[in-house]
Amino acid sequence: MKLLQLNIWQGRLLDTLVPYLEDEHPDFLCLNEVFSSQLQRQPFGMYGSLERIRAALPGHQYYFAPTFGFEVLGEQVQYGNAVLSRLPIATADTVFLTGAYTMLQNARSITSGRNMQLVTVQVDGRTLIIGNMHCSWSNNPNTGPTATELQKVAAKVQDIQGPLILAGDCNASYDDEAMIPVQRVLYDLSGEKHVKTTFSPLSPVADPLPYNHILVSDHITAHRFKVEENLLISGHLPLVLEFDI
């Protein structure tokens, strides 16, 4: 099976992102910075990112966990994390790591709410849990909300028994102290491969670090893990895991 993790950069490059996802056709997608609405036409096409991706993968179920919303031209726009699955989603849950869902007054408002999704699917009679998270950005991930959010992630997943894959944009490198609580519970494939960066050449980040991760429990056999380098589909690079349980 194949899982793909990507911060889609709010869907700025949907016209190149969607064909890539169609070609890759992963069994599971863990996506961050996803907009969802009925607005499909420019200049608001990015606000329908989830709908475009779902149309490209019609056989996949999805679970969307927004952190905030706002209205544009009378249409409600939501923003958050999304998991898409080729297998039926049995259960789904959202855990807020910071703040709570907020309905904003306008699209220019900023909210610091962050969450993690947990979905379950059945694979050959076994329950696989897939987590998808997006932590806060800060100049120093070892202090402030990023570290606190990762502690909450670790506390939530440490009691999960059985196969677990946790993916997302942690806004912390595998060698940051903030990642240690999660790495005590799960194996960090980004760290194992000593990934240099998970930002694409389009990113404006001055010091592009490996902030995107896929972490697995002992029940997961990772056959292949890679970062798709130099793709111009987002400000981030996709992480791809081929695995069995």
BELURGI-V111139 format. One record per pair of residues at least 24 apart in sequence whose ideal C-beta (glycine too) atoms are under 10 Angstrom apart, sorted by the first residue. I is the first residue (numbers start at 1). J is the second residue. If there is no record, write none. Layout:
BEGIN
I & J
I & J
END
This chain:
BEGIN
1 & 26
1 & 27
1 & 28
1 & 86
1 & 87
1 & 121
1 & 123
1 & 128
1 & 165
1 & 220
1 & 223
1 & 241
1 & 242
1 & 243
1 & 244
1 & 245
2 & 26
2 & 27
2 & 28
2 & 29
2 & 86
2 & 223
2 & 224
2 & 240
2 & 241
2 & 242
2 & 243
3 & 27
3 & 28
3 & 29
3 & 30
3 & 83
3 & 85
3 & 128
3 & 130
3 & 132
3 & 165
3 & 167
3 & 214
3 & 216
3 & 220
3 & 225
3 & 239
3 & 240
3 & 241
3 & 242
3 & 243
4 & 28
4 & 29
4 & 30
4 & 31
4 & 84
4 & 167
4 & 214
4 & 228
4 & 238
4 & 239
4 & 240
4 & 241
5 & 29
5 & 30
5 & 31
5 & 32
5 & 132
5 & 165
5 & 166
5 & 167
5 & 168
5 & 169
5 & 190
5 & 198
5 & 212
5 & 213
5 & 214
5 & 227
5 & 236
5 & 237
5 & 238
5 & 239
5 & 240
5 & 241
6 & 30
6 & 31
6 & 32
6 & 33
6 & 34
6 & 167
6 & 168
6 & 169
6 & 198
6 & 212
6 & 228
6 & 231
6 & 233
6 & 234
6 & 236
6 & 237
6 & 238
6 & 239
6 & 240
7 & 31
7 & 32
7 & 33
7 & 34
7 & 81
7 & 134
7 & 168
7 & 169
7 & 171
7 & 198
7 & 199
7 & 203
7 & 211
7 & 212
7 & 234
7 & 235
7 & 236
7 & 237
7 & 238
7 & 239
8 & 32
8 & 33
8 & 34
8 & 35
8 & 46
8 & 49
8 & 50
8 & 53
8 & 82
8 & 233
8 & 234
8 & 235
8 & 236
8 & 238
9 & 33
9 & 46
9 & 49
9 & 200
9 & 202
9 & 203
9 & 233
9 & 234
9 & 235
9 & 236
10 & 34
10 & 35
10 & 46
10 & 47
10 & 49
10 & 79
10 & 234
10 & 235
11 & 35
11 & 36
11 & 45
11 & 46
11 & 47
11 & 48
11 & 49
11 & 50
11 & 52
11 & 53
11 & 79
11 & 234
12 & 45
12 & 46
12 & 49
12 & 202
12 & 233
12 & 234
12 & 235
13 & 46
13 & 200
13 & 202
13 & 231
13 & 232
13 & 233
13 & 234
13 & 235
14 & 45
14 & 46
14 & 48
14 & 49
14 & 52
14 & 53
14 & 56
14 & 233
14 & 234
15 & 45
15 & 52
15 & 233
16 & 231
16 & 232
16 & 233
16 & 234
17 & 49
17 & 52
17 & 53
17 & 56
17 & 231
17 & 232
17 & 233
17 & 234
17 & 238
18 & 49
18 & 52
18 & 53
18 & 55
18 & 56
18 & 57
18 & 233
19 & 56
19 & 233
20 & 56
20 & 228
20 & 231
20 & 232
20 & 233
20 & 234
20 & 238
21 & 52
21 & 53
21 & 56
21 & 57
21 & 60
21 & 84
21 & 233
21 & 238
22 & 53
22 & 55
22 & 56
22 & 57
23 & 56
24 & 57
24 & 228
24 & 238
24 & 240
25 & 56
25 & 57
25 & 59
25 & 60
25 & 86
26 & 57
26 & 60
26 & 84
26 & 85
26 & 86
26 & 238
26 & 240
26 & 241
26 & 242
27 & 60
27 & 84
27 & 85
27 & 86
27 & 87
27 & 121
27 & 123
27 & 242
27 & 243
28 & 60
28 & 83
28 & 84
28 & 85
28 & 86
28 & 87
28 & 119
28 & 121
28 & 128
28 & 130
28 & 132
28 & 165
28 & 167
28 & 241
28 & 243
29 & 53
29 & 57
29 & 60
29 & 62
29 & 82
29 & 83
29 & 84
29 & 85
29 & 86
29 & 130
29 & 132
29 & 167
29 & 238
30 & 81
30 & 82
30 & 83
30 & 84
30 & 85
30 & 117
30 & 119
30 & 130
30 & 131
30 & 132
30 & 133
30 & 134
30 & 165
30 & 166
30 & 167
30 & 168
30 & 169
30 & 212
30 & 214
30 & 239
30 & 241
31 & 62
31 & 64
31 & 80
31 & 81
31 & 82
31 & 83
31 & 84
31 & 132
31 & 134
31 & 167
31 & 168
31 & 169
31 & 234
31 & 238
32 & 80
32 & 81
32 & 82
32 & 114
32 & 132
32 & 133
32 & 134
32 & 135
32 & 167
32 & 168
32 & 169
32 & 212
32 & 234
32 & 236
33 & 79
33 & 80
33 & 81
33 & 82
33 & 134
33 & 169
33 & 234
33 & 235
33 & 236
34 & 62
34 & 64
34 & 65
34 & 66
34 & 78
34 & 79
34 & 80
34 & 81
34 & 82
34 & 134
35 & 66
35 & 69
35 & 77
35 & 78
35 & 79
35 & 80
35 & 82
36 & 62
36 & 64
36 & 66
36 & 69
36 & 76
36 & 77
36 & 78
36 & 79
36 & 80
36 & 82
37 & 69
37 & 70
37 & 71
37 & 72
37 & 73
37 & 75
37 & 76
37 & 77
37 & 78
37 & 79
38 & 73
38 & 75
38 & 76
38 & 77
39 & 72
39 & 73
39 & 75
39 & 76
39 & 77
44 & 72
44 & 73
44 & 75
44 & 77
44 & 107
46 & 77
47 & 72
47 & 73
47 & 75
47 & 76
47 & 77
47 & 78
47 & 79
47 & 107
48 & 75
48 & 77
49 & 79
49 & 82
50 & 78
50 & 79
50 & 80
50 & 82
50 & 84
53 & 82
53 & 84
54 & 82
54 & 84
56 & 84
57 & 84
57 & 85
57 & 86
59 & 84
59 & 85
59 & 86
59 & 87
60 & 84
60 & 85
60 & 86
60 & 87
60 & 89
61 & 85
61 & 86
61 & 87
61 & 88
61 & 89
61 & 92
61 & 119
61 & 121
62 & 89
62 & 92
62 & 119
63 & 89
63 & 91
63 & 92
63 & 93
63 & 94
63 & 117
63 & 118
63 & 119
63 & 130
63 & 132
64 & 92
64 & 94
64 & 117
65 & 92
65 & 93
65 & 94
65 & 95
65 & 96
65 & 101
65 & 115
65 & 116
65 & 117
65 & 118
65 & 119
65 & 132
65 & 133
65 & 134
66 & 94
66 & 101
66 & 102
66 & 103
66 & 113
66 & 115
67 & 94
67 & 96
67 & 97
67 & 98
67 & 99
67 & 100
67 & 101
67 & 102
67 & 111
67 & 112
67 & 113
67 & 114
67 & 115
67 & 134
68 & 99
68 & 100
68 & 101
68 & 102
68 & 103
68 & 104
68 & 109
68 & 110
68 & 111
68 & 112
68 & 113
69 & 101
69 & 102
69 & 103
69 & 104
69 & 107
69 & 111
70 & 102
70 & 103
70 & 104
70 & 105
70 & 106
70 & 107
70 & 108
70 & 109
70 & 111
71 & 103
71 & 104
71 & 105
71 & 106
71 & 107
72 & 106
72 & 107
76 & 103
77 & 104
77 & 107
78 & 103
79 & 104
79 & 107
79 & 111
79 & 113
80 & 113
80 & 114
80 & 115
80 & 117
80 & 132
80 & 134
81 & 114
81 & 115
81 & 116
81 & 117
81 & 132
81 & 133
81 & 134
81 & 168
81 & 169
82 & 117
82 & 132
83 & 117
83 & 118
83 & 119
83 & 121
83 & 130
83 & 131
83 & 132
83 & 167
84 & 119
84 & 132
85 & 119
85 & 120
85 & 121
85 & 128
85 & 130
86 & 121
87 & 119
87 & 120
87 & 121
87 & 122
87 & 123
87 & 128
87 & 130
88 & 120
88 & 121
88 & 122
89 & 119
89 & 120
89 & 121
89 & 122
89 & 130
90 & 119
90 & 120
90 & 121
90 & 122
90 & 127
90 & 128
90 & 129
91 & 118
91 & 119
91 & 120
91 & 121
91 & 127
91 & 129
92 & 117
92 & 118
92 & 119
92 & 120
92 & 130
93 & 117
93 & 118
93 & 119
93 & 120
93 & 129
93 & 131
93 & 156
94 & 118
94 & 119
94 & 132
95 & 131
95 & 133
95 & 152
95 & 153
95 & 155
95 & 156
95 & 157
96 & 149
96 & 152
97 & 133
97 & 134
97 & 135
97 & 136
97 & 145
97 & 146
97 & 148
97 & 149
97 & 150
97 & 151
97 & 152
97 & 153
97 & 156
98 & 135
98 & 136
98 & 145
98 & 146
98 & 148
98 & 149
98 & 152
99 & 136
99 & 145
112 & 136
112 & 137
112 & 145
114 & 145
114 & 146
114 & 149
114 & 152
114 & 168
114 & 169
114 & 171
115 & 149
116 & 149
116 & 152
116 & 153
116 & 156
116 & 157
116 & 166
116 & 168
117 & 167
117 & 168
118 & 156
118 & 157
118 & 160
118 & 164
118 & 166
120 & 160
120 & 162
120 & 163
120 & 164
121 & 163
123 & 163
123 & 244
123 & 245
124 & 244
124 & 245
126 & 162
126 & 163
126 & 219
126 & 245
127 & 160
127 & 161
127 & 162
127 & 163
127 & 164
127 & 245
128 & 162
128 & 163
128 & 164
128 & 165
128 & 217
128 & 219
128 & 220
128 & 243
128 & 245
129 & 157
129 & 160
129 & 161
129 & 162
129 & 163
129 & 164
129 & 165
129 & 166
129 & 217
129 & 219
130 & 163
130 & 164
130 & 165
130 & 166
130 & 167
131 & 156
131 & 157
131 & 160
131 & 164
131 & 165
131 & 166
131 & 167
131 & 168
131 & 186
131 & 215
132 & 165
132 & 166
132 & 167
132 & 168
132 & 169
133 & 157
133 & 166
133 & 167
133 & 168
133 & 169
133 & 170
133 & 182
133 & 213
134 & 168
134 & 169
134 & 170
134 & 171
134 & 212
135 & 168
135 & 169
135 & 170
135 & 171
135 & 172
135 & 178
135 & 211
136 & 170
136 & 171
136 & 172
137 & 169
137 & 171
137 & 172
137 & 205
137 & 211
138 & 171
138 & 172
138 & 178
139 & 207
140 & 172
140 & 176
140 & 178
141 & 170
141 & 171
141 & 172
141 & 173
141 & 176
141 & 177
141 & 178
141 & 179
141 & 209
141 & 211
142 & 172
142 & 176
142 & 177
142 & 178
142 & 179
142 & 180
143 & 177
143 & 178
144 & 178
145 & 171
146 & 170
146 & 171
146 & 172
146 & 176
146 & 178
146 & 179
146 & 211
147 & 172
147 & 176
147 & 177
147 & 178
147 & 179
147 & 180
147 & 181
148 & 178
149 & 178
150 & 176
150 & 177
150 & 178
150 & 179
150 & 180
150 & 181
150 & 182
150 & 183
151 & 178
151 & 180
151 & 181
151 & 182
152 & 181
153 & 179
153 & 181
153 & 182
153 & 185
153 & 186
153 & 215
154 & 179
154 & 180
154 & 181
154 & 182
154 & 183
154 & 184
154 & 185
154 & 186
155 & 181
155 & 182
155 & 185
156 & 182
156 & 185
157 & 181
157 & 182
157 & 185
157 & 186
157 & 215
157 & 217
158 & 182
158 & 184
158 & 185
158 & 186
159 & 185
160 & 185
160 & 186
160 & 217
161 & 217
161 & 219
162 & 217
162 & 218
162 & 219
162 & 245
163 & 216
163 & 217
163 & 218
163 & 219
163 & 220
163 & 221
163 & 243
163 & 244
163 & 245
164 & 215
164 & 216
164 & 217
164 & 218
164 & 219
164 & 220
164 & 245
165 & 189
165 & 214
165 & 215
165 & 216
165 & 217
165 & 219
165 & 220
165 & 222
165 & 241
165 & 243
165 & 245
166 & 213
166 & 214
166 & 215
166 & 216
166 & 217
167 & 212
167 & 213
167 & 214
167 & 215
167 & 216
167 & 239
167 & 241
168 & 211
168 & 212
168 & 213
168 & 214
168 & 215
168 & 239
169 & 198
169 & 211
169 & 212
169 & 213
169 & 236
169 & 239
170 & 198
170 & 210
170 & 211
170 & 212
170 & 213
170 & 215
171 & 209
171 & 211
171 & 212
172 & 209
172 & 210
172 & 211
172 & 213
173 & 197
173 & 198
173 & 209
173 & 210
173 & 211
173 & 213
174 & 209
174 & 210
174 & 211
174 & 213
174 & 215
175 & 209
175 & 210
176 & 209
176 & 210
176 & 211
179 & 213
179 & 215
182 & 213
182 & 215
183 & 213
183 & 215
185 & 215
185 & 217
186 & 213
186 & 214
186 & 215
186 & 216
186 & 217
186 & 218
186 & 220
187 & 214
187 & 215
187 & 216
187 & 217
187 & 218
187 & 220
187 & 222
188 & 213
188 & 214
188 & 215
188 & 216
189 & 213
189 & 214
189 & 215
189 & 216
189 & 220
189 & 222
189 & 225
189 & 226
189 & 227
189 & 239
189 & 241
189 & 243
190 & 214
190 & 215
190 & 225
190 & 227
190 & 239
191 & 215
192 & 216
192 & 222
192 & 225
193 & 225
193 & 226
193 & 227
193 & 239
195 & 225
195 & 226
195 & 227
195 & 229
195 & 237
195 & 239
196 & 227
196 & 229
197 & 227
197 & 229
197 & 236
197 & 237
198 & 227
198 & 228
198 & 229
198 & 236
198 & 237
198 & 238
198 & 239
199 & 234
199 & 235
199 & 236
199 & 237
200 & 228
200 & 229
200 & 230
200 & 231
200 & 232
200 & 233
200 & 234
200 & 235
200 & 236
200 & 237
200 & 238
201 & 229
201 & 230
201 & 231
201 & 232
201 & 235
201 & 237
202 & 231
202 & 232
202 & 233
202 & 234
202 & 235
202 & 236
203 & 234
203 & 235
203 & 236
203 & 237
204 & 235
205 & 235
205 & 236
208 & 235
208 & 236
208 & 237
210 & 237
210 & 239
211 & 236
212 & 236
212 & 237
212 & 238
212 & 239
213 & 239
214 & 239
214 & 240
214 & 241
214 & 243
216 & 241
216 & 243
216 & 245
217 & 245
219 & 244
219 & 245
220 & 244
220 & 245
221 & 245
END
